[in-house]
């Protein structure tokens, strides 16, 4: 299942067969790079770093991959490196601000990345963005869509998103994301992110029966 970021996406999407693969927007110039960020929020989320390391190993078999862990995961480095990536994966702590969604944020080593920051950030290669963090899929209905972290990345240029709807166990989220990129899956996460996510969630179900551990992640089509 894929979610839409706003109703107008229906008007901008070319008609495809129901089982057609998800296709990213074509970048102006071809790049096959990935950026993987893991930040433990001062050690509170140790599995975020392990997740980033294992995910980067799987992704690195498919494309050149840059990994930024802990102190390396700064806002300036994210903004600079994200200009040439087709896949951006961020594992960190995030907070949804219900009082003002524009200031919802994700933790980086030197600052907080807010929705407001994303309004001035661009992703020219229209990457698939995977936000392995709590509540990054939450939002408040404003301007024909949900205002939150997910919408901020779509406005910056993401062609699709995987986001979390609620607070999810650190270890369970890490294993889910590693399984998402694992080479033994039947689907390609770049071409079929929703189906690949569903496969990873079915695997998580075998270990964690309660849906709070695995059902919170969804794919949003840009």
Secondary structure, DSSP 8 states (H G I E B T S, - for coil): -EEESBTTHHHHS----TT--------SS---EEEEEE--TTTTTHHHHHHHHHHHHHHHTTSEEEEEEGGG--HHHHHHHGGG-SEEEEES-EE--SS-GGG-EEE-SSSEEEHHHHTT---TT--EEEEESTTTT--EEETTEEESHHHHHHHHT-SEEEEESS---HHHHHHHHHHHH-TTSSS-TTT-HHHHHHHHHHHHHHH--SGGGTTTEEEEE-
